[in-house]
């Protein structure tokens, strides 16, 4: 495989589609209820690393698949993870809760880490190890710290 992983590019494009649709429909953006600059920075470094190294195979840090069978497993599992991610987005688009937070943070985390392991990409594995815990923590903390919908009514 060349420096560009076309399959990784396709997987990235597919998981970005629901995020782009969300951004278009929610002009006000995503409300962040929990702030932790260190965790947010680690997540962003991991996120952009995962995006880059899902697509780019950097010589000396990427060693390719062990076999054709390993490559097939990579394609099958990544496809399942991407389909599940898009399905959760479709079902939970207007809902906000712990299930959505966990599913939409765990699925891409597993996708990135699994892809890194299967393709033997050191930089993707390291990026996924930064991204996964920080993204999951941020997602869950945002749910836990969001104001309860009944809080406004009880104040009146």
N, C-alpha and C positions, 0 to 999 in steps of 0.2 A: 504494500500500500504506500502511496506517496505521502507527502507532507500533509495533504488534506484528507481527512476522514469523511468521505461523502455521507456515509451512514450516520455518523455522529452529527454532521450538519443537518441532515433530515430530522433526526430525533430532536435536536435543539429547536429547529424551526417549528416542529409540531408542538412542543411544550410551550413555546412562546406565543402561539396563536391565542389560547384562552387568556393569557396575561394581557396581550395587546387589546383583545376585545373588552376585557374588564377595564382597562385604562381609557378606552374610547367611550364606553358607556358611563363610567364613573368619573366625570370631569373633575369632581372634588378630590379625587385620588383616594389613596388608602390612608385611613386614619391610624396613626401610631399611638397606642395608649401606654406603651412601656418604653422607656428610654434607657439605654445602656450603651454609651458610645463605644466602649471596647468591644462588646459583643457585636454591635452593628458594623464596626470596621472589619472585624474578623469575618463576619458573614459576607460582606461585600468583596473582600479579597478572595474568599473561597468561591463566591458566586461567579465572579469574572474569570477566575482561574478555571473553574469547571466549564464555563461557556467556551473559553478559548481552547482548552485541552481536550474537549469533546470533539473539536473540529481539527485542531492542529496536532500533528504528530511530530514532536521535536526530536530530531536524531540524537541518540545518546541518552534520552530519557523515556523513549517509547520503544518497546521491544516486540510489538506485534502479538498476534494470537499464537498459542501453542500449536494449534492444528486447525484444519478445516472444520472439524467438529466443534472446537472451542469457538470459532468464529460463528458457526451456526447457532450455538447456544447464546452467544452475545446478541445476535440479531433477534432471536425468538424472545428472550427475556426482556431486552430493551423495548421491543415492540409491545409486549404485554404491559410493561411499566408505563409506557407513554399512553397507551389506550386507557389504562386505569386512571392515570392522571387527568386526561381529558374528560373521562366519564365523571370523575368526582367534580371537576369544574362545572360540567353541564348540570349535574344534579344539584349541586350546592351553590350555584352562582349567586343566588339571592339570599342564601342562608349564611349565618355567621355563627360558628360554634367550635367546640373542641374537636369534633370529628373532622370537620373541614380543615382546621388548622393542622391537625396531626397528619391527615392524609396528604394534604398539599405541601407539606414540608418533608414527610418521610419518603414519599414516592420519588421525588427528584433526587433526594439524598441517596437513596438506594440505587437509582439509575446511574448517578455519577460514580459512586464507589464501585458498583458492579462493573461498569464500563471500564474504569481504570484498572481494575484487577484483571478482567478478561483480556484487555488489550495490552496489559503490562506497561501502562503509562504511569511513570513515577509522579509526574507533575499533576496528572488528573487525580491520582490517589491522594496526594498531599492536599490538593485543593478541596477534594470531597471531604477529607478529614477536618478541614477548617470549616467548610460550609455546613455540613450535616448537623453537628451539635448546636452551632450558633443559630442556624435557621429554625431548627425545631424549637429551641428555647424562645427565640423571638416570637415565633408564631403562637406558641402556647401562652406566653406571658401577655401578649396583646389580647388574647381572649379573656384571660383571667383578670386583666386590669380595665377592660372596657366597662363603661357605665351600664348598669342594669336598665333595661327598657322601662321598668316600673319605677325607677328612681325619680324621674321627673314627675310622675303622677303623685307619688307619696309626698313630695315637697309642697304640693299645692294645698 
